[in-house]
Each structure stands twice: as C-alpha cells, then as structure tokens.
Amino acid sequence: GSSCFWQAPSQTCMMVTASTPMTCGAVTDSALCLVSTPQDGSSCFWHPHTLTCLMVTAATPTTCAVVTSAAACDIALPQDGSTCYWHPTLELCKDYAPPPPFPPQ
C-alpha cells in the first residue's frame, strides 16, 4: 500500500515516507538537505549563503569559476555553496570571499 517515486540521480525506486520532502526547497536543515531524495526526483545541495536547500539542475554550476557570463554569474548559486561576483577587468566569475578582518587599532 505504499507509494513510490523514481529518484533520477540514483536510478532507484524510492518509497514515500512521512519524512520524504516534495522538493529540495521544503528541506530546512543543512544535513538533511544533502541526503534528501525529494519526490520530484531531484538532487539537492545546501547553499550556506542563502541558508536554503536548492535543487541541482543541469544549469547549476559546481563553482563560480565555471560560469562564463556576467548575467549568470551574479545570480549563480554554485553547489560548493560559494557566492559569486563578476570581475569586469578579468572577465571572470569569482568566488566572493569575505573581506579580511581589520587589524586591531
């Protein structure tokens, strides 16, 4: 009497349980996000900057560096959880690192 769904990344038929999320976005815990197998069949990754569980799509970059356009760079949420920005001089999509702490006065 159980219902099942196809989990595309792992190519398996999974049983729907009370804890099976409908989508990655329904998962609010970082640890659960990485192991979630939502009913829409997608893979999930945790993005620490936005604190959200996101769906991996064909368009999801692995890192900022693989993004090749300024428009895509500014909205990119790569799977490694970094924040991207476009560097106009280098024409590269860079990983935004927090500024170094100010030296003590």
KAPEBEL-V110255 format. One line per field, one symbol per residue. ss: DSSP state (a for helix, b for strand, c for the rest). phi: phi as a letter, one per 40 degrees, with the letter a starting at -180 (. if undefined). burial: b if it has 9 or more other C-alpha atoms within 8 Angstrom, else e. A space follows every 50 residues. Layout:
BEGIN
ss = ???
phi = ???
burial = ???
END
This chain:
BEGIN
ss = cccbbbbccccbbbbccccccccaaacccaaaaaacccccccbbbbbccc cbbbbbcccccccaaacccaaaaaaccccccccbbbbccccbbbbccccc ccccc
phi = .cbbaccddcfbcbccbcccccadcccbbcccdcbcbcccgccbacbccc fbcbccbcccccaccccbbcccccbcbcccgcbbacccccfbcbcccccc ccccc
burial = eeeebbbeeeeeeeebeeebbebbbebbebebbbebbbbebbbbbbbeee ebbbbbeeebbebbbebbebebbbebbbbebbbbbbbeeeebbbbeeeee eeeee
END
